[in-house]
Amino acid sequence: MHASKGDRLVVHGRVVGENDHVVEIVEILGPNGTPPYRVRTEDGHETIMSPGPDSVVQPRGA
């Protein structure tokens, strides 16, 4: 998985009816765009994530 600052990380719901969780990537902490990522939620909370196989990167502007 590779990402750039400003991309969105979408974590798909694991249970039927559970919504996807979308966060903005604000910092790349791994080498060459790889995880972990510092992410920001819509309410401004920041955390560090190492996304799993249920996650996809949406490029900025897509």
N, CA, C and O atoms as a Maestro MAE file, in Angstrom:
{
 s_m_m2io_version
 :::
 2.0.0
}

f_m_ct {
 s_m_title
 :::
 protein
 m_atom[248] {
  # First column is atom index #
  i_m_mmod_type
  r_m_x_coord
  r_m_y_coord
  r_m_z_coord
  i_m_residue_number
  s_m_chain_name
  s_m_pdb_residue_name
  s_m_pdb_atom_name
  i_m_atomic_number
  :::
  1 25 0.856 -1.170 0.000 1 A "MET " " N  " 7
  2 3 0.000 0.000 0.000 1 A "MET " " CA " 6
  3 2 0.898 1.228 0.000 1 A "MET " " C  " 6
  4 15 1.830 1.334 0.797 1 A "MET " " O  " 8
  5 25 0.600 2.160 -0.913 2 A "HIS " " N  " 7
  6 3 1.341 3.413 -0.999 2 A "HIS " " CA " 6
  7 2 0.352 4.574 -0.968 2 A "HIS " " C  " 6
  8 15 -0.738 4.483 -1.534 2 A "HIS " " O  " 8
  9 25 0.729 5.654 -0.311 3 A "ALA " " N  " 7
  10 3 -0.137 6.823 -0.212 3 A "ALA " " CA " 6
  11 2 0.711 8.086 -0.216 3 A "ALA " " C  " 6
  12 15 1.934 8.039 -0.077 3 A "ALA " " O  " 8
  13 25 0.029 9.218 -0.379 4 A "SER " " N  " 7
  14 3 0.655 10.527 -0.304 4 A "SER " " CA " 6
  15 2 -0.137 11.389 0.665 4 A "SER " " C  " 6
  16 15 -1.314 11.130 0.918 4 A "SER " " O  " 8
  17 25 0.505 12.402 1.200 5 A "LYS " " N  " 7
  18 3 -0.168 13.333 2.091 5 A "LYS " " CA " 6
  19 2 -1.372 13.924 1.368 5 A "LYS " " C  " 6
  20 15 -1.258 14.354 0.221 5 A "LYS " " O  " 8
  21 25 -2.524 13.946 2.031 6 A "GLY " " N  " 7
  22 3 -3.746 14.475 1.441 6 A "GLY " " CA " 6
  23 2 -4.659 13.411 0.860 6 A "GLY " " C  " 6
  24 15 -5.829 13.684 0.591 6 A "GLY " " O  " 8
  25 25 -4.144 12.195 0.659 7 A "ASP " " N  " 7
  26 3 -4.997 11.097 0.198 7 A "ASP " " CA " 6
  27 2 -5.975 10.723 1.308 7 A "ASP " " C  " 6
  28 15 -5.791 11.099 2.466 7 A "ASP " " O  " 8
  29 25 -7.008 9.983 0.941 8 A "ARG " " N  " 7
  30 3 -7.966 9.492 1.918 8 A "ARG " " CA " 6
  31 2 -7.771 7.987 2.085 8 A "ARG " " C  " 6
  32 15 -7.487 7.268 1.127 8 A "ARG " " O  " 8
  33 25 -7.928 7.536 3.314 9 A "LEU " " N  " 7
  34 3 -7.852 6.122 3.623 9 A "LEU " " CA " 6
  35 2 -9.260 5.665 3.972 9 A "LEU " " C  " 6
  36 15 -9.881 6.193 4.895 9 A "LEU " " O  " 8
  37 25 -9.761 4.682 3.233 10 A "VAL " " N  " 7
  38 3 -11.105 4.150 3.454 10 A "VAL " " CA " 6
  39 2 -10.974 2.765 4.073 10 A "VAL " " C  " 6
  40 15 -10.391 1.858 3.478 10 A "VAL " " O  " 8
  41 25 -11.526 2.613 5.282 11 A "VAL " " N  " 7
  42 3 -11.539 1.324 5.962 11 A "VAL " " CA " 6
  43 2 -12.963 0.796 5.836 11 A "VAL " " C  " 6
  44 15 -13.893 1.367 6.405 11 A "VAL " " O  " 8
  45 25 -13.132 -0.292 5.092 12 A "HIS " " N  " 7
  46 3 -14.459 -0.845 4.846 12 A "HIS " " CA " 6
  47 2 -15.024 -1.499 6.099 12 A "HIS " " C  " 6
  48 15 -14.301 -2.124 6.876 12 A "HIS " " O  " 8
  49 25 -16.346 -1.340 6.277 13 A "GLY " " N  " 7
  50 3 -17.026 -1.984 7.397 13 A "GLY " " CA " 6
  51 2 -16.895 -3.493 7.299 13 A "GLY " " C  " 6
  52 15 -16.916 -4.054 6.203 13 A "GLY " " O  " 8
  53 25 -16.759 -4.143 8.435 14 A "ARG " " N  " 7
  54 3 -16.558 -5.598 8.449 14 A "ARG " " CA " 6
  55 2 -17.854 -6.373 8.658 14 A "ARG " " C  " 6
  56 15 -17.882 -7.592 8.486 14 A "ARG " " O  " 8
  57 25 -18.922 -5.679 9.026 15 A "VAL " " N  " 7
  58 3 -20.194 -6.316 9.318 15 A "VAL " " CA " 6
  59 2 -21.254 -5.701 8.418 15 A "VAL " " C  " 6
  60 15 -21.198 -4.504 8.134 15 A "VAL " " O  " 8
  61 25 -22.210 -6.487 7.967 16 A "VAL " " N  " 7
  62 3 -23.286 -5.974 7.131 16 A "VAL " " CA " 6
  63 2 -23.970 -4.820 7.855 16 A "VAL " " C  " 6
  64 15 -24.358 -4.941 9.017 16 A "VAL " " O  " 8
  65 25 -24.111 -3.700 7.149 17 A "GLY " " N  " 7
  66 3 -24.759 -2.525 7.716 17 A "GLY " " CA " 6
  67 2 -23.801 -1.551 8.379 17 A "GLY " " C  " 6
  68 15 -24.203 -0.442 8.730 17 A "GLY " " O  " 8
  69 25 -22.547 -1.935 8.558 18 A "GLU " " N  " 7
  70 3 -21.560 -1.047 9.167 18 A "GLU " " CA " 6
  71 2 -20.969 -0.151 8.077 18 A "GLU " " C  " 6
  72 15 -20.532 -0.646 7.038 18 A "GLU " " O  " 8
  73 25 -20.953 1.151 8.307 19 A "ASN " " N  " 7
  74 3 -20.443 2.103 7.327 19 A "ASN " " CA " 6
  75 2 -18.927 2.051 7.209 19 A "ASN " " C  " 6
  76 15 -18.227 1.631 8.130 19 A "ASN " " O  " 8
  77 25 -18.434 2.490 6.041 20 A "ASP " " N  " 7
  78 3 -16.992 2.656 5.862 20 A "ASP " " CA " 6
  79 2 -16.511 3.808 6.728 20 A "ASP " " C  " 6
  80 15 -17.269 4.733 7.019 20 A "ASP " " O  " 8
  81 25 -15.266 3.752 7.134 21 A "HIS " " N  " 7
  82 3 -14.638 4.803 7.940 21 A "HIS " " CA " 6
  83 2 -13.615 5.491 7.034 21 A "HIS " " C  " 6
  84 15 -12.706 4.838 6.522 21 A "HIS " " O  " 8
  85 25 -13.758 6.812 6.834 22 A "VAL " " N  " 7
  86 3 -12.874 7.544 5.933 22 A "VAL " " CA " 6
  87 2 -12.078 8.567 6.738 22 A "VAL " " C  " 6
  88 15 -12.643 9.349 7.503 22 A "VAL " " O  " 8
  89 25 -10.754 8.551 6.555 23 A "VAL " " N  " 7
  90 3 -9.869 9.493 7.235 23 A "VAL " " CA " 6
  91 2 -8.914 10.103 6.207 23 A "VAL " " C  " 6
  92 15 -8.685 9.532 5.141 23 A "VAL " " O  " 8
  93 25 -8.364 11.263 6.543 24 A "GLU " " N  " 7
  94 3 -7.397 11.935 5.674 24 A "GLU " " CA " 6
  95 2 -5.983 11.625 6.152 24 A "GLU " " C  " 6
  96 15 -5.700 11.699 7.347 24 A "GLU " " O  " 8
  97 25 -5.102 11.281 5.228 25 A "ILE " " N  " 7
  98 3 -3.708 11.023 5.571 25 A "ILE " " CA " 6
  99 2 -2.983 12.367 5.657 25 A "ILE " " C  " 6
  100 15 -2.908 13.103 4.674 25 A "ILE " " O  " 8
  101 25 -2.452 12.678 6.838 26 A "VAL " " N  " 7
  102 3 -1.788 13.962 7.039 26 A "VAL " " CA " 6
  103 2 -0.265 13.834 7.118 26 A "VAL " " C  " 6
  104 15 0.449 14.831 7.011 26 A "VAL " " O  " 8
  105 25 0.230 12.608 7.305 27 A "GLU " " N  " 7
  106 3 1.681 12.403 7.348 27 A "GLU " " CA " 6
  107 2 1.997 10.945 7.037 27 A "GLU " " C  " 6
  108 15 1.312 10.035 7.503 27 A "GLU " " O  " 8
  109 25 3.032 10.739 6.252 28 A "ILE " " N  " 7
  110 3 3.508 9.394 5.924 28 A "ILE " " CA " 6
  111 2 4.679 9.090 6.852 28 A "ILE " " C  " 6
  112 15 5.670 9.821 6.858 28 A "ILE " " O  " 8
  113 25 4.575 8.031 7.625 29 A "LEU " " N  " 7
  114 3 5.628 7.709 8.589 29 A "LEU " " CA " 6
  115 2 6.534 6.570 8.129 29 A "LEU " " C  " 6
  116 15 7.608 6.365 8.696 29 A "LEU " " O  " 8
  117 25 6.110 5.828 7.104 30 A "GLY " " N  " 7
  118 3 6.912 4.735 6.571 30 A "GLY " " CA " 6
  119 2 7.731 5.202 5.377 30 A "GLY " " C  " 6
  120 15 7.527 6.306 4.873 30 A "GLY " " O  " 8
  121 25 8.652 4.370 4.925 31 A "PRO " " N  " 7
  122 3 9.469 4.735 3.761 31 A "PRO " " CA " 6
  123 2 8.681 4.650 2.449 31 A "PRO " " C  " 6
  124 15 7.882 3.733 2.261 31 A "PRO " " O  " 8
  125 25 8.906 5.598 1.555 32 A "ASN " " N  " 7
  126 3 8.339 5.573 0.200 32 A "ASN " " CA " 6
  127 2 6.819 5.457 0.153 32 A "ASN " " C  " 6
  128 15 6.278 4.742 -0.690 32 A "ASN " " O  " 8
  129 25 6.129 6.152 1.050 33 A "GLY " " N  " 7
  130 3 4.670 6.180 1.019 33 A "GLY " " CA " 6
  131 2 3.978 4.987 1.644 33 A "GLY " " C  " 6
  132 15 2.771 4.810 1.475 33 A "GLY " " O  " 8
  133 25 4.727 4.166 2.363 34 A "THR " " N  " 7
  134 3 4.134 2.988 2.991 34 A "THR " " CA " 6
  135 2 3.724 3.286 4.435 34 A "THR " " C  " 6
  136 15 4.200 4.256 5.024 34 A "THR " " O  " 8
  137 25 2.837 2.451 5.011 35 A "PRO " " N  " 7
  138 3 2.398 2.665 6.396 35 A "PRO " " CA " 6
  139 2 3.567 2.557 7.363 35 A "PRO " " C  " 6
  140 15 4.614 2.002 7.032 35 A "PRO " " O  " 8
  141 25 3.376 3.095 8.562 36 A "PRO " " N  " 7
  142 3 2.154 3.666 9.130 36 A "PRO " " CA " 6
  143 2 1.906 5.090 8.651 36 A "PRO " " C  " 6
  144 15 2.798 5.759 8.128 36 A "PRO " " O  " 8
  145 25 0.650 5.536 8.849 37 A "TYR " " N  " 7
  146 3 0.231 6.877 8.462 37 A "TYR " " CA " 6
  147 2 -0.346 7.609 9.664 37 A "TYR " " C  " 6
  148 15 -1.015 7.005 10.503 37 A "TYR " " O  " 8
  149 25 -0.085 8.913 9.749 38 A "ARG " " N  " 7
  150 3 -0.812 9.756 10.707 38 A "ARG " " CA " 6
  151 2 -2.050 10.211 9.963 38 A "ARG " " C  " 6
  152 15 -1.951 10.763 8.867 38 A "ARG " " O  " 8
  153 25 -3.226 9.982 10.554 39 A "VAL " " N  " 7
  154 3 -4.488 10.299 9.891 39 A "VAL " " CA " 6
  155 2 -5.327 11.234 10.761 39 A "VAL " " C  " 6
  156 15 -5.144 11.311 11.976 39 A "VAL " " O  " 8
  157 25 -6.260 11.948 10.104 40 A "ARG " " N  " 7
  158 3 -7.159 12.866 10.799 40 A "ARG " " CA " 6
  159 2 -8.598 12.524 10.419 40 A "ARG " " C  " 6
  160 15 -8.926 12.390 9.240 40 A "ARG " " O  " 8
  161 25 -9.449 12.385 11.431 41 A "THR " " N  " 7
  162 3 -10.868 12.126 11.202 41 A "THR " " CA " 6
  163 2 -11.591 13.440 10.942 41 A "THR " " C  " 6
  164 15 -11.013 14.517 11.087 41 A "THR " " O  " 8
  165 25 -12.861 13.342 10.555 42 A "GLU " " N  " 7
  166 3 -13.655 14.539 10.256 42 A "GLU " " CA " 6
  167 2 -13.772 15.470 11.454 42 A "GLU " " C  " 6
  168 15 -13.877 16.684 11.279 42 A "GLU " " O  " 8
  169 25 -13.755 14.922 12.682 43 A "ASP " " N  " 7
  170 3 -13.889 15.768 13.874 43 A "ASP " " CA " 6
  171 2 -12.550 16.323 14.355 43 A "ASP " " C  " 6
  172 15 -12.490 16.959 15.408 43 A "ASP " " O  " 8
  173 25 -11.462 16.089 13.591 44 A "GLY " " N  " 7
  174 3 -10.159 16.664 13.908 44 A "GLY " " CA " 6
  175 2 -9.244 15.779 14.733 44 A "GLY " " C  " 6
  176 15 -8.087 16.136 14.956 44 A "GLY " " O  " 8
  177 25 -9.731 14.631 15.192 45 A "HIS " " N  " 7
  178 3 -8.897 13.713 15.980 45 A "HIS " " CA " 6
  179 2 -7.804 13.123 15.088 45 A "HIS " " C  " 6
  180 15 -8.074 12.730 13.954 45 A "HIS " " O  " 8
  181 25 -6.579 13.062 15.596 46 A "GLU " " N  " 7
  182 3 -5.463 12.471 14.852 46 A "GLU " " CA " 6
  183 2 -4.959 11.228 15.564 46 A "GLU " " C  " 6
  184 15 -4.936 11.163 16.793 46 A "GLU " " O  " 8
  185 25 -4.556 10.244 14.772 47 A "THR " " N  " 7
  186 3 -3.996 9.006 15.308 47 A "THR " " CA " 6
  187 2 -3.065 8.403 14.265 47 A "THR " " C  " 6
  188 15 -3.018 8.867 13.126 47 A "THR " " O  " 8
  189 25 -2.333 7.381 14.650 48 A "ILE " " N  " 7
  190 3 -1.444 6.675 13.733 48 A "ILE " " CA " 6
  191 2 -2.091 5.342 13.385 48 A "ILE " " C  " 6
  192 15 -2.541 4.609 14.266 48 A "ILE " " O  " 8
  193 25 -2.134 5.033 12.081 49 A "MET " " N  " 7
  194 3 -2.755 3.789 11.614 49 A "MET " " CA " 6
  195 2 -1.806 3.007 10.725 49 A "MET " " C  " 6
  196 15 -1.059 3.574 9.929 49 A "MET " " O  " 8
  197 25 -1.854 1.695 10.879 50 A "SER " " N  " 7
  198 3 -1.229 0.767 9.936 50 A "SER " " CA " 6
  199 2 -2.388 -0.022 9.347 50 A "SER " " C  " 6
  200 15 -2.816 -1.016 9.934 50 A "SER " " O  " 8
  201 25 -2.909 0.407 8.188 51 A "PRO " " N  " 7
  202 3 -4.122 -0.191 7.642 51 A "PRO " " CA " 6
  203 2 -3.950 -1.650 7.254 51 A "PRO " " C  " 6
  204 15 -2.871 -2.092 6.858 51 A "PRO " " O  " 8
  205 25 -5.058 -2.385 7.382 52 A "GLY " " N  " 7
  206 3 -5.079 -3.797 7.037 52 A "GLY " " CA " 6
  207 2 -5.646 -4.037 5.647 52 A "GLY " " C  " 6
  208 15 -5.826 -3.095 4.875 52 A "GLY " " O  " 8
  209 25 -5.926 -5.286 5.330 53 A "PRO " " N  " 7
  210 3 -6.400 -5.650 3.990 53 A "PRO " " CA " 6
  211 2 -7.809 -5.146 3.680 53 A "PRO " " C  " 6
  212 15 -8.240 -5.204 2.528 53 A "PRO " " O  " 8
  213 25 -8.530 -4.653 4.684 54 A "ASP " " N  " 7
  214 3 -9.870 -4.122 4.464 54 A "ASP " " CA " 6
  215 2 -9.847 -2.623 4.165 54 A "ASP " " C  " 6
  216 15 -10.888 -1.967 4.203 54 A "ASP " " O  " 8
  217 25 -8.664 -2.078 3.868 55 A "SER " " N  " 7
  218 3 -8.493 -0.649 3.626 55 A "SER " " CA " 6
  219 2 -7.989 -0.382 2.213 55 A "SER " " C  " 6
  220 15 -7.267 -1.193 1.633 55 A "SER " " O  " 8
  221 25 -8.383 0.774 1.667 56 A "VAL " " N  " 7
  222 3 -7.900 1.211 0.363 56 A "VAL " " CA " 6
  223 2 -7.561 2.698 0.434 56 A "VAL " " C  " 6
  224 15 -8.138 3.447 1.222 56 A "VAL " " O  " 8
  225 25 -6.618 3.102 -0.404 57 A "VAL " " N  " 7
  226 3 -6.235 4.509 -0.496 57 A "VAL " " CA " 6
  227 2 -6.945 5.136 -1.681 57 A "VAL " " C  " 6
  228 15 -6.902 4.603 -2.790 57 A "VAL " " O  " 8
  229 25 -7.601 6.272 -1.449 58 A "GLN " " N  " 7
  230 3 -8.197 7.064 -2.516 58 A "GLN " " CA " 6
  231 2 -7.294 8.261 -2.750 58 A "GLN " " C  " 6
  232 15 -7.136 9.092 -1.856 58 A "GLN " " O  " 8
  233 25 -6.693 8.369 -3.934 59 A "PRO " " N  " 7
  234 3 -5.816 9.508 -4.207 59 A "PRO " " CA " 6
  235 2 -6.550 10.830 -4.069 59 A "PRO " " C  " 6
  236 15 -7.752 10.917 -4.319 59 A "PRO " " O  " 8
  237 25 -5.822 11.844 -3.675 60 A "ARG " " N  " 7
  238 3 -6.366 13.192 -3.536 60 A "ARG " " CA " 6
  239 2 -7.021 13.601 -4.858 60 A "ARG " " C  " 6
  240 15 -6.438 13.423 -5.928 60 A "ARG " " O  " 8
  241 25 -8.231 14.146 -4.776 61 A "GLY " " N  " 7
  242 3 -8.937 14.609 -5.960 61 A "GLY " " CA " 6
  243 2 -9.701 13.535 -6.696 61 A "GLY " " C  " 6
  244 15 -10.309 13.818 -7.728 61 A "GLY " " O  " 8
  245 25 -9.690 12.306 -6.197 62 A "ALA " " N  " 7
  246 3 -10.418 11.218 -6.886 62 A "ALA " " CA " 6
  247 2 -11.846 11.118 -6.402 62 A "ALA " " C  " 6
  248 15 -12.598 10.264 -6.871 62 A "ALA " " O  " 8
  :::
 }
 m_bond[247] {
  # First column is bond index #
  i_m_from
  i_m_to
  i_m_order
  :::
  1 1 2 1
  2 2 3 1
  3 3 4 2
  4 3 5 1
  5 5 6 1
  6 6 7 1
  7 7 8 2
  8 7 9 1
  9 9 10 1
  10 10 11 1
  11 11 12 2
  12 11 13 1
  13 13 14 1
  14 14 15 1
  15 15 16 2
  16 15 17 1
  17 17 18 1
  18 18 19 1
  19 19 20 2
  20 19 21 1
  21 21 22 1
  22 22 23 1
  23 23 24 2
  24 23 25 1
  25 25 26 1
  26 26 27 1
  27 27 28 2
  28 27 29 1
  29 29 30 1
  30 30 31 1
  31 31 32 2
  32 31 33 1
  33 33 34 1
  34 34 35 1
  35 35 36 2
  36 35 37 1
  37 37 38 1
  38 38 39 1
  39 39 40 2
  40 39 41 1
  41 41 42 1
  42 42 43 1
  43 43 44 2
  44 43 45 1
  45 45 46 1
  46 46 47 1
  47 47 48 2
  48 47 49 1
  49 49 50 1
  50 50 51 1
  51 51 52 2
  52 51 53 1
  53 53 54 1
  54 54 55 1
  55 55 56 2
  56 55 57 1
  57 57 58 1
  58 58 59 1
  59 59 60 2
  60 59 61 1
  61 61 62 1
  62 62 63 1
  63 63 64 2
  64 63 65 1
  65 65 66 1
  66 66 67 1
  67 67 68 2
  68 67 69 1
  69 69 70 1
  70 70 71 1
  71 71 72 2
  72 71 73 1
  73 73 74 1
  74 74 75 1
  75 75 76 2
  76 75 77 1
  77 77 78 1
  78 78 79 1
  79 79 80 2
  80 79 81 1
  81 81 82 1
  82 82 83 1
  83 83 84 2
  84 83 85 1
  85 85 86 1
  86 86 87 1
  87 87 88 2
  88 87 89 1
  89 89 90 1
  90 90 91 1
  91 91 92 2
  92 91 93 1
  93 93 94 1
  94 94 95 1
  95 95 96 2
  96 95 97 1
  97 97 98 1
  98 98 99 1
  99 99 100 2
  100 99 101 1
  101 101 102 1
  102 102 103 1
  103 103 104 2
  104 103 105 1
  105 105 106 1
  106 106 107 1
  107 107 108 2
  108 107 109 1
  109 109 110 1
  110 110 111 1
  111 111 112 2
  112 111 113 1
  113 113 114 1
  114 114 115 1
  115 115 116 2
  116 115 117 1
  117 117 118 1
  118 118 119 1
  119 119 120 2
  120 119 121 1
  121 121 122 1
  122 122 123 1
  123 123 124 2
  124 123 125 1
  125 125 126 1
  126 126 127 1
  127 127 128 2
  128 127 129 1
  129 129 130 1
  130 130 131 1
  131 131 132 2
  132 131 133 1
  133 133 134 1
  134 134 135 1
  135 135 136 2
  136 135 137 1
  137 137 138 1
  138 138 139 1
  139 139 140 2
  140 139 141 1
  141 141 142 1
  142 142 143 1
  143 143 144 2
  144 143 145 1
  145 145 146 1
  146 146 147 1
  147 147 148 2
  148 147 149 1
  149 149 150 1
  150 150 151 1
  151 151 152 2
  152 151 153 1
  153 153 154 1
  154 154 155 1
  155 155 156 2
  156 155 157 1
  157 157 158 1
  158 158 159 1
  159 159 160 2
  160 159 161 1
  161 161 162 1
  162 162 163 1
  163 163 164 2
  164 163 165 1
  165 165 166 1
  166 166 167 1
  167 167 168 2
  168 167 169 1
  169 169 170 1
  170 170 171 1
  171 171 172 2
  172 171 173 1
  173 173 174 1
  174 174 175 1
  175 175 176 2
  176 175 177 1
  177 177 178 1
  178 178 179 1
  179 179 180 2
  180 179 181 1
  181 181 182 1
  182 182 183 1
  183 183 184 2
  184 183 185 1
  185 185 186 1
  186 186 187 1
  187 187 188 2
  188 187 189 1
  189 189 190 1
  190 190 191 1
  191 191 192 2
  192 191 193 1
  193 193 194 1
  194 194 195 1
  195 195 196 2
  196 195 197 1
  197 197 198 1
  198 198 199 1
  199 199 200 2
  200 199 201 1
  201 201 202 1
  202 202 203 1
  203 203 204 2
  204 203 205 1
  205 205 206 1
  206 206 207 1
  207 207 208 2
  208 207 209 1
  209 209 210 1
  210 210 211 1
  211 211 212 2
  212 211 213 1
  213 213 214 1
  214 214 215 1
  215 215 216 2
  216 215 217 1
  217 217 218 1
  218 218 219 1
  219 219 220 2
  220 219 221 1
  221 221 222 1
  222 222 223 1
  223 223 224 2
  224 223 225 1
  225 225 226 1
  226 226 227 1
  227 227 228 2
  228 227 229 1
  229 229 230 1
  230 230 231 1
  231 231 232 2
  232 231 233 1
  233 233 234 1
  234 234 235 1
  235 235 236 2
  236 235 237 1
  237 237 238 1
  238 238 239 1
  239 239 240 2
  240 239 241 1
  241 241 242 1
  242 242 243 1
  243 243 244 2
  244 243 245 1
  245 245 246 1
  246 246 247 1
  247 247 248 2
  :::
 }
}
